[in-house]
Amino acid sequence: LAETGELEVTDETIQDYIADNGCCNCRYILFQVAEDATEEEDAEQKAKCQAAYDELKELEGEALLARFQEYQADNPDGNTEEFSFDNSTTLTEGFREKLAELEENELGMTDKTDYGYFVLLRLGVDTESIRSACQDQAYNNMAASWADSAELVTTEAYDNLEPQALCEHLLALQELMNQAAEDSMADADSSADPA
C-alpha cells in the first residue's frame, strides 16, 4: 500500500500526526529532591539545577548538546538518552507543560516537580520513528474503514453448514496433524541416535 501511494506519508501528514498525538523528543537532567528532603536540601538541588541551566543557556548547537550530555553522564539522577513521548505517556506534572513552552533546540528549567527540578532540552522529533507510527495509524484507519464498509453476504453453502459436524471434522484433522508431527519428530530422534 505504501508503494502504490495509498499510504504515502508526507511532511504535512507527519506534522499533523505529531500535533494530534503530542509527540515530543527531549533530553533532561534531573536534580532529584527526596520526599523527606529538608528545605536546605531542596534549596541545594534547586541551586545546582539553576547553575546548570545558567551555564547551558549560554551555549548553542553542538556545544550545547555536548555539554548537556556531560551533565547527564555526571548526574546519577539524570537520563543519558533521548526521551520520546506522546499524549499517552504519563509524565510528572510540570515536565510536559514546561517542554510544551519550548521551541526545538531550546533549553528550559521546571519549577519543583514530584521528583525535583529538571533542566530540559527540547529536540526535533525522530522522523523515521514518527513516519512508521504515522503510517501504522493510517493503515489502521484504512482497515477500520474497510471493516465498516464491508457487507457480509452468505452463500447457500454457508447456510447449509452444520457447525457441530464442521467442528468435529476440524478437530479430527488437527489430531491427525499432531500425530504426524509427533511421528516425524520420533523418526528424526531415532535416526540421530548413534546407537
Secondary structure, 3 states (H helix, E strand, C coil): CCCCCCCCCCHHHHHHHHHHHCCEEEEEEEEECCCCCCHHHHHHHHHHHHHHHHHHCCCCHHHHHHHHHHHHHHCCCCCCCCEEECCCCCCCCCHHHHHHHCCCCCEEECCCCCCEEEEEEEECCCHHHHHHHHHHHHHHHHHHHHHHHCCCCCCHHHHCCCHHHHHHHHHHHHHHHHHHHHHHHHHHHHHHCCC
